Amino acid sequence: MRKTALALLTVVLVTSLRAYGVPAKPIKVRINGEQRAAKEVAKSIAARLQGTQRYAVTDAVGDAELYLDLSCMEGKDVSRASGYVCSFLIVYYPEKMATLRSLIGPYGLVTGPDVSSVAEDVFTTFVAATTNEKLETAQKDLRLGVLNYCYSNFSDKNVQSDCGQNIGK
């Protein structure tokens, strides 16, 4: 009886968390940044992401669902501006479609007087771009792309074979 009540409580809790947009497990994020400035910004973003229940930062290649690719430099390297300039991309690898990816949102470009202000802008953009609804839409778009590929090229025998369709003689 006690085990049944505990199991029921667990199901209710997990269901209610998903209903309010909080995933049952954190989404793993990998932040890529090669330049010195990008590494500084990445460290600040990672700290902000780790402070949430939604995200977990990982360094393992192939372990993440979301990738944040950063390229940053100090403003003085580009112009007479002070501060930092960063460009970034957010890429989603849905867990259910592991090897396929979707670019989330547009190419990002931010500037700021210091690392923390640039990191905050990237963090805010990242969180807004990776809501459950937007990730579900990205996953559906990937599925539709595969379906479109498989069924719009029905006369191509290679496509039929790629898509597991029965090829007649």
C-alpha positions in Angstrom: 0.0 0.0 0.0 2.8 2.4 0.9 4.7 1.6 -2.3 1.6 2.2 -4.3 1.0 5.6 -2.7 4.6 6.6 -3.2 4.5 5.5 -6.9 1.2 7.5 -7.4 2.7 10.6 -5.7 5.8 10.3 -8.0 3.6 10.1 -11.1 1.5 13.1 -10.0 4.7 15.2 -9.2 6.4 14.4 -12.5 3.2 15.1 -14.5 2.6 18.4 -12.7 6.2 19.5 -13.2 5.9 18.8 -16.9 2.6 20.6 -17.1 4.2 23.8 -15.8 7.2 23.6 -18.1 9.8 22.3 -15.7 11.5 19.2 -17.2 11.8 16.1 -15.0 15.5 16.1 -15.7 17.8 19.0 -16.6 18.6 19.6 -20.2 22.3 19.1 -20.8 24.1 22.1 -22.4 27.6 22.3 -23.8 29.2 25.7 -24.3 31.9 25.9 -27.0 34.3 28.8 -27.0 37.9 28.7 -28.2 39.2 32.3 -27.8 40.3 33.7 -24.5 37.4 36.1 -24.4 34.9 33.4 -25.4 36.1 31.2 -22.6 35.6 34.0 -20.1 32.1 34.7 -21.3 31.3 30.9 -21.4 32.4 30.5 -17.8 30.0 33.2 -16.7 27.1 31.8 -18.8 27.8 28.3 -17.4 27.5 29.6 -13.9 24.1 31.2 -14.7 22.8 28.1 -16.3 24.0 25.9 -13.4 22.0 28.2 -11.1 18.8 27.0 -12.8 16.9 23.7 -12.4 16.3 23.5 -16.1 19.8 23.2 -17.4 23.0 21.3 -16.5 26.3 22.2 -18.2 28.4 19.4 -19.5 31.9 19.3 -21.0 31.4 15.8 -22.6 31.2 15.9 -26.4 28.0 14.2 -27.6 26.4 14.3 -24.2 24.4 17.5 -24.6 21.1 18.3 -26.2 21.8 22.0 -26.5 25.0 23.5 -27.8 25.9 27.1 -27.4 28.7 28.1 -29.8 30.5 31.3 -28.9 33.0 33.4 -30.7 34.1 36.5 -28.7 36.8 39.1 -28.8 37.6 42.3 -27.1 36.2 45.3 -28.8 39.5 47.0 -29.2 40.6 44.1 -31.5 37.7 45.0 -33.9 37.5 48.8 -33.6 38.2 51.6 -31.1 35.3 50.3 -29.0 36.0 49.0 -25.5 34.3 46.0 -24.0 33.5 42.7 -25.7 31.8 41.5 -28.9 30.4 38.0 -29.2 28.6 36.1 -31.8 26.7 32.9 -31.0 24.6 30.0 -32.3 22.2 27.8 -30.4 22.0 24.2 -31.8 19.5 21.6 -30.6 20.1 17.9 -30.8 16.8 16.3 -29.7 17.2 13.3 -27.5 14.8 11.3 -29.5 16.5 12.1 -32.8 20.1 12.1 -31.5 22.1 12.6 -34.7 19.9 15.3 -36.3 20.2 18.9 -35.3 18.2 22.1 -35.5 19.5 25.7 -35.3 17.4 27.5 -32.6 16.8 31.1 -33.2 18.8 33.4 -35.4 22.5 34.1 -35.4 23.2 36.1 -32.3 25.5 39.1 -31.9 26.0 41.0 -28.6 28.3 43.7 -27.3 28.9 45.0 -23.8 31.3 46.8 -21.6 32.4 43.7 -19.7 32.2 39.9 -19.6 29.2 39.8 -17.2 27.0 42.1 -19.3 27.7 40.2 -22.5 27.2 36.8 -20.7 23.8 38.1 -19.3 22.6 39.1 -22.8 23.6 35.7 -24.2 22.0 33.9 -21.2 18.8 35.8 -21.6 18.6 35.0 -25.3 19.5 31.4 -24.7 16.7 30.9 -22.1 14.1 32.6 -24.3 15.1 30.5 -27.3 15.0 27.2 -25.5 11.5 27.1 -24.0 9.7 23.7 -24.1 7.4 25.0 -26.8 10.4 26.2 -29.0 12.2 22.9 -28.5 9.1 20.9 -29.4 8.6 23.0 -32.5 12.3 22.5 -33.5 11.8 18.7 -33.1 8.6 18.7 -35.2 10.4 20.7 -37.9 13.1 18.1 -38.0 10.5 15.3 -38.3 8.7 17.2 -41.1 12.0 17.7 -42.9 12.7 14.0 -42.8 9.2 13.1 -43.9 9.4 15.7 -46.7 12.7 14.2 -47.9 11.4 10.7 -47.8 8.0 11.3 -49.5 8.7 14.1 -51.9 11.4 12.1 -53.7 9.3 9.0 -54.1 10.7 8.2 -57.6 14.3 8.2 -56.4 15.3 4.6 -55.5 18.2 5.8 -53.3 15.8 8.0 -51.3 13.3 5.1 -51.0 16.1 2.9 -49.7 17.4 5.5 -47.3 13.9 5.9 -45.9 13.3 2.2 -45.5 10.6 2.1 -48.1 9.9 -1.2 -49.8 11.6 -1.0 -53.3 9.9 -3.0 -56.0 11.9 -4.8 -58.7 
